[in-house]
Amino acid sequence: MNLSGATRACVLLTDVDATLRASLDLASPNSSPPQSLQSVVRRARDTTERAMAKSPGSGQATPEPELISQSLSLQLTLQRFMSERRAQIIRSLPFSIRRLTGTEDKTIARQICLELISSGGFGRAVYSDVEGLIVRPAHAARASDDGITDSDFSGDHDFDAGPGSVEYTCLTAAGPPLLADDAHAHPAMADMLDSTDYVVAPILASSTVIGMLHVAARAPLAIDGRDLECLGVYQGAAGAAFSRDAWSEVAVGHYTAVRQAVTAVVEDAGRIISADFEIGGVTSSDAQVPRLQSPAINFAIEESLTKRETEVMRLIAQGMSNAEIAERLFIGVETVKSHVKKVLRKIGAVNRSEAISLYLDNGNRSR
């Protein structure tokens, strides 16, 4: 049975139960009919229990067995529907969480709303960014007979989660999902969800509330304890996804800083090694420290290369392999290969040997 069939069965059970309650003098002129599927089933169960408790000798009218039988049959049908629906949600939950945790940071808001509808079984979902007590709705999704529709919020939908609202409690407590009611639902969010009966959950990254989830049930269903548990799972998954991205950014920043520092040290060391030192200050002309003869270099070639390509060319001239150059310059082997190809193309060499020959000829060869 799908939700449409369950809705029809719920309407029929409501009518049967009303007739049965009237025959038992249980109808109250001031009582309103139950609004959700779960409340309809609970009320019908109470009615049938009272009907079957009637004694034939009590002098009261005996309820029609057909009405009792029909009510019990519809109750069983709806109970089976709710059990099967819950089982389906449980089966799909691991796959849904895996999809969510594999989503990039910039699309998590949309993905979690879609997952809450398609796999969590909710009727409406809203993800909001949070800054202090300011709630900024970012994305929403809604279930319908035609499927799922979702959209980003445009314009100004921000609102202040002031004291007295369930959002305020959610942000200050930073705990598990909370169920709103008529007295504590925020008017702005109730308008977005078309209901004052909704659940809200904070999203935490590194112990800081950075977002908020709102969900409402799809009619004729109502939020129950299992829905709170389900939303709690998504709450944790979303927090883990945001924390993962935050730590990734920190790790990348640390890696970049360390790499830049190491590169600077290597460059300084290279300059020191290549410098000419005179021990003890200025020496007399007849007692100068002998200097190493540097190889002749074609500086015209270096002028045509970038700084990194020049570094690669110098290491090629020293006979280093691609792997050795990569290790020396703290770059990947594929990056070295790319630089080598560019160097060969720029200086007009067909291989490393010719490149070394051209580089070390000190410009004596005409090209």
C-alpha positions as CSV (number, residue, x, y, z in Angstrom):
1,M,0.0,0.0,0.0
2,N,1.3,3.5,-0.9
3,L,0.5,6.7,0.9
4,S,-2.5,7.5,-1.2
5,G,-4.1,4.2,-0.4
6,A,-3.3,4.7,3.3
7,T,-5.0,8.1,3.1
8,R,-8.1,6.6,1.7
9,A,-8.1,3.9,4.3
10,C,-7.6,6.5,7.0
11,V,-10.7,8.5,5.8
12,L,-12.8,5.3,5.8
13,L,-11.7,4.3,9.3
14,T,-12.6,7.8,10.5
15,D,-16.1,7.4,9.2
16,V,-16.5,3.9,10.6
17,D,-15.2,4.9,14.0
18,A,-17.5,7.9,14.1
19,T,-20.5,5.6,13.4
20,L,-19.3,3.1,16.0
21,R,-18.8,5.8,18.7
22,A,-22.2,7.2,18.0
23,S,-23.8,3.8,18.6
24,L,-21.9,3.6,21.9
25,D,-22.9,7.1,23.0
26,L,-19.2,8.1,23.0
27,A,-19.6,11.0,20.5
28,S,-18.9,14.4,22.0
29,P,-20.3,17.5,20.2
30,N,-17.2,19.5,21.2
31,S,-14.6,16.9,20.3
32,S,-12.7,17.4,17.0
33,P,-11.8,14.5,14.8
34,P,-8.2,13.2,14.9
35,Q,-5.9,14.9,12.3
36,S,-3.2,12.3,11.7
37,L,-3.2,8.7,10.6
38,Q,-1.6,7.6,13.9
39,S,-4.2,9.4,16.0
40,V,-7.1,8.0,13.9
41,V,-5.8,4.4,14.6
42,R,-5.3,5.1,18.3
43,R,-8.9,6.5,18.6
44,A,-10.4,3.6,16.6
45,R,-8.5,1.1,18.8
46,D,-10.0,2.7,21.9
47,T,-13.4,2.6,20.4
48,T,-13.3,-1.1,19.5
49,E,-11.9,-2.0,22.9
50,R,-14.9,-0.3,24.5
51,A,-17.3,-1.9,22.1
52,M,-16.0,-5.4,22.7
53,A,-16.1,-4.8,26.5
54,K,-19.9,-4.2,26.4
55,S,-21.8,-7.0,28.1
56,P,-25.0,-8.3,26.4
57,G,-26.8,-8.1,29.7
58,S,-25.9,-4.6,30.6
59,G,-29.0,-3.1,29.0
60,Q,-26.9,-1.0,26.6
61,A,-27.3,-1.3,22.9
62,T,-25.0,-3.9,21.4
63,P,-22.7,-2.5,18.7
64,E,-23.0,-4.0,15.3
65,P,-20.4,-6.7,14.8
66,E,-19.9,-5.6,11.2
67,L,-18.8,-2.2,12.3
68,I,-16.3,-3.6,14.8
69,S,-15.0,-6.1,12.2
70,Q,-14.6,-3.4,9.6
71,S,-12.8,-1.1,12.1
72,L,-10.4,-3.8,13.2
73,S,-9.6,-4.7,9.5
74,L,-8.8,-1.1,8.7
75,Q,-6.7,-0.7,11.8
76,L,-4.7,-3.8,10.8
77,T,-4.2,-2.5,7.3
78,L,-2.9,0.9,8.5
79,Q,-0.7,-0.7,11.2
80,R,0.8,-2.9,8.5
81,F,1.4,0.1,6.2
82,M,3.2,2.0,9.0
83,S,5.3,-1.0,9.9
84,E,6.3,-1.6,6.2
85,R,7.0,2.1,5.8
86,R,9.3,2.2,8.8
87,A,11.1,-0.9,7.7
88,Q,11.7,0.6,4.3
89,I,13.2,3.8,5.9
90,I,15.5,1.6,8.0
91,R,16.7,-0.3,5.0
92,S,17.4,2.8,3.0
93,L,19.0,4.8,5.8
94,P,22.6,3.4,5.5
95,F,22.7,4.2,1.7
96,S,21.2,7.6,2.3
97,I,23.9,8.5,4.9
98,R,26.6,7.2,2.6
99,R,25.4,9.5,-0.2
100,L,25.2,12.4,2.2
101,T,28.7,12.0,3.7
102,G,30.2,11.8,0.3
103,T,28.7,15.1,-0.8
104,E,30.8,18.2,-1.3
105,D,30.4,21.0,1.2
106,K,28.7,23.4,-1.2
107,T,25.9,20.9,-2.0
108,I,25.3,19.4,1.4
109,A,22.3,21.7,2.1
110,R,20.4,20.5,-1.0
111,Q,21.5,16.9,-0.6
112,I,20.3,16.6,3.0
113,C,16.9,18.0,2.2
114,L,16.5,15.5,-0.7
115,E,17.6,12.6,1.5
116,L,15.2,13.6,4.3
117,I,12.3,13.4,1.9
118,S,13.3,10.5,-0.3
119,S,14.8,8.2,2.3
120,G,13.8,9.7,5.7
121,G,10.1,9.7,4.7
122,F,9.4,13.3,5.7
123,G,7.0,15.6,3.8
124,R,9.0,18.8,4.0
125,A,12.6,19.7,4.9
126,V,14.5,23.0,5.3
127,Y,18.2,23.5,5.9
128,S,19.3,26.8,7.3
129,D,22.7,28.4,8.1
130,V,23.0,29.8,11.6
131,E,25.0,32.8,12.9
132,G,24.4,33.4,16.6
133,L,20.6,33.4,17.0
134,I,20.0,34.4,13.4
135,V,18.5,31.6,11.2
136,R,19.1,31.9,7.5
137,P,17.0,29.3,5.5
138,A,19.2,28.1,2.5
139,H,17.4,25.2,0.9
140,A,14.0,23.5,1.0
141,A,12.5,20.3,-0.4
142,R,8.9,19.1,-0.5
143,A,7.2,15.7,-1.3
144,S,4.2,15.6,-3.6
145,D,2.3,13.0,-5.6
146,D,4.5,14.0,-8.6
147,G,7.8,13.5,-6.7
148,I,10.1,15.8,-4.9
149,T,10.5,19.5,-5.6
150,D,13.4,21.5,-4.1
151,S,14.7,25.1,-4.3
152,D,17.1,27.6,-2.8
153,F,15.6,30.4,-0.8
154,S,15.7,33.7,-2.6
155,G,15.2,37.1,-0.9
156,D,15.3,37.7,2.8
157,H,13.9,34.8,4.8
158,D,16.2,35.3,7.8
159,F,14.6,35.3,11.2
160,D,15.7,35.7,14.8
161,A,15.3,32.6,17.0
162,G,14.1,34.6,20.0
163,P,13.4,33.2,23.5
164,G,10.3,31.1,23.7
165,S,10.7,29.4,20.3
166,V,11.9,25.9,19.9
167,E,14.7,27.2,17.7
168,Y,16.1,29.2,20.6
169,T,16.1,26.1,22.8
170,C,17.7,24.1,20.0
171,L,20.5,26.6,19.5
172,T,21.3,27.2,23.2
173,A,21.1,23.5,24.1
174,A,22.9,22.2,21.0
175,G,21.4,18.8,21.7
176,P,19.2,16.2,20.0
177,P,16.1,17.0,17.8
178,L,13.3,18.8,19.4
179,L,9.5,18.6,18.6
180,A,7.7,22.0,18.2
181,D,4.1,22.6,19.0
182,D,1.6,25.5,18.6
183,A,3.0,27.4,21.6
184,H,6.7,27.2,20.6
185,A,6.7,26.9,16.8
186,H,8.3,30.0,15.2
187,P,5.8,31.7,12.8
188,A,8.4,32.1,10.0
189,M,9.3,28.4,10.0
190,A,5.7,27.3,10.5
191,D,4.8,29.2,7.4
192,M,7.6,27.6,5.4
193,L,6.6,24.1,6.5
194,D,2.9,24.7,6.4
195,S,2.7,23.2,9.9
196,T,3.3,24.1,13.6
197,D,4.1,20.4,14.3
198,Y,7.6,20.1,13.1
199,V,11.0,18.9,14.4
200,V,14.2,21.0,14.6
201,A,17.8,19.8,15.0
202,P,21.0,21.7,15.3
203,I,24.0,20.9,13.0
204,L,27.3,21.0,14.9
205,A,30.8,21.2,13.5
206,S,33.7,21.2,16.0
207,S,31.2,21.8,18.8
208,T,29.8,25.0,17.1
209,V,26.2,25.2,15.8
210,I,26.6,26.1,12.1
211,G,23.3,25.0,10.7
212,M,19.8,23.8,11.5
213,L,17.4,21.2,10.1
214,H,13.6,21.5,10.1
215,V,11.3,18.7,9.0
216,A,7.5,18.1,9.0
217,A,5.5,15.0,8.3
218,R,3.7,14.3,5.1
219,A,-0.1,14.2,5.6
220,P,-1.9,12.3,6.9
221,L,1.1,11.1,8.9
222,A,2.4,12.8,12.1
223,I,5.9,13.0,13.6
224,D,6.6,10.3,16.1
225,G,9.5,9.1,18.3
226,R,11.0,7.1,15.5
227,D,11.1,10.1,13.2
228,L,13.0,12.0,15.9
229,E,15.5,9.1,16.0
230,C,15.8,9.1,12.2
231,L,16.4,12.9,12.1
232,G,19.0,12.4,14.8
233,V,21.0,10.1,12.4
234,Y,20.9,12.7,9.7
235,Q,21.9,15.4,12.2
236,G,25.0,13.5,13.1
237,A,25.9,12.7,9.5
238,A,25.5,16.3,8.4
239,G,27.7,17.5,11.3
240,A,30.3,14.9,10.4
241,A,30.3,16.0,6.7
242,F,30.7,19.7,7.6
243,S,33.5,18.8,10.2
244,R,35.3,16.8,7.5
245,D,35.4,19.7,5.1
246,A,36.5,22.1,7.8
247,W,39.3,19.8,8.9
248,S,40.3,19.3,5.2
249,E,40.6,23.0,4.8
250,V,42.8,23.2,7.9
251,A,45.0,20.3,6.7
252,V,45.4,21.8,3.3
253,G,46.4,25.1,4.9
254,H,48.9,23.5,7.1
255,Y,50.4,21.5,4.3
256,T,50.7,24.6,2.1
257,A,52.4,26.5,4.9
258,V,54.9,23.7,5.6
259,R,55.7,23.3,1.9
260,Q,56.3,27.0,1.4
261,A,58.6,27.0,4.5
262,V,60.6,24.0,3.3
263,T,60.9,25.5,-0.2
264,A,62.2,28.7,1.3
265,V,64.8,26.9,3.3
266,V,65.9,24.8,0.3
267,E,66.3,28.0,-1.8
268,D,68.3,29.7,0.9
269,A,70.5,26.7,1.3
270,G,71.1,26.7,-2.5
271,R,72.1,30.3,-2.5
272,I,74.5,29.7,0.4
273,I,76.1,26.7,-1.3
274,S,76.6,28.5,-4.6
275,A,78.0,31.7,-2.9
276,D,81.8,32.3,-3.0
277,F,83.2,32.4,0.6
278,E,86.5,34.0,1.5
279,I,87.7,32.7,4.9
280,G,89.1,35.4,7.2
281,G,87.9,38.4,5.3
282,V,89.8,40.1,2.4
283,T,93.0,38.3,1.5
284,S,96.1,39.6,-0.2
285,S,96.5,39.0,-3.9
286,D,99.2,36.4,-3.3
287,A,97.2,34.5,-0.7
288,Q,93.7,34.3,-2.2
289,V,91.6,31.2,-1.5
290,P,91.4,29.1,-4.7
291,R,87.9,29.1,-6.1
292,L,86.1,26.3,-7.7
293,Q,85.6,26.8,-11.4
294,S,81.9,26.9,-12.2
295,P,80.8,25.2,-15.4
296,A,80.0,27.4,-18.3
297,I,76.3,28.2,-18.5
298,N,74.3,29.6,-21.4
299,F,72.4,32.3,-19.5
300,A,70.4,33.2,-22.6
301,I,68.6,29.9,-22.1
302,E,67.8,30.7,-18.4
303,E,66.3,34.0,-19.5
304,S,63.8,32.1,-21.7
305,L,62.7,29.8,-18.9
306,T,60.5,30.4,-15.9
307,K,62.0,30.3,-12.4
308,R,60.8,26.7,-11.8
309,E,61.9,25.6,-15.3
310,T,65.4,27.1,-14.6
311,E,65.6,25.0,-11.4
312,V,64.6,21.9,-13.3
313,M,67.2,22.6,-16.1
314,R,70.0,23.1,-13.5
315,L,69.2,19.8,-11.9
316,I,69.0,18.1,-15.3
317,A,72.5,19.4,-16.0
318,Q,73.6,17.8,-12.7
319,G,72.4,14.4,-14.1
320,M,69.4,14.0,-11.8
321,S,66.5,11.8,-12.8
322,N,62.8,12.9,-12.7
323,A,62.3,11.2,-9.4
324,E,65.4,12.9,-7.9
325,I,64.3,16.3,-9.2
326,A,60.8,15.7,-7.7
327,E,62.3,14.9,-4.3
328,R,64.6,17.9,-4.4
329,L,61.9,20.4,-5.4
330,F,59.1,18.8,-3.3
331,I,56.9,18.4,-6.4
332,G,55.3,15.3,-8.1
333,V,57.1,13.3,-10.7
334,E,54.4,14.1,-13.3
335,T,54.9,17.8,-12.6
336,V,58.6,17.3,-13.3
337,K,57.9,15.5,-16.6
338,S,55.7,18.4,-17.6
339,H,58.5,21.0,-16.8
340,V,61.1,18.9,-18.7
341,K,58.9,18.8,-21.8
342,K,58.5,22.6,-21.7
343,V,62.2,23.1,-21.2
344,L,63.1,20.9,-24.2
345,R,60.6,22.7,-26.3
346,K,61.7,26.2,-25.4
347,I,65.4,25.6,-25.9
348,G,64.9,23.5,-29.1
349,A,66.4,20.2,-27.7
350,V,65.2,16.8,-28.6
351,N,66.4,15.0,-25.5
352,R,68.1,15.6,-22.2
353,S,71.6,15.1,-23.5
354,E,71.2,17.8,-26.1
355,A,69.6,20.1,-23.5
356,I,72.6,19.7,-21.3
357,S,74.9,20.4,-24.2
358,L,73.1,23.6,-25.1
359,Y,72.9,24.7,-21.5
360,L,76.5,24.2,-20.7
361,D,78.0,25.7,-23.8
362,N,78.1,29.3,-22.3
363,G,76.4,30.7,-25.3
364,N,79.4,29.8,-27.6
365,R,77.2,27.9,-29.9
366,S,75.1,29.8,-32.3
367,R,71.5,28.7,-32.4
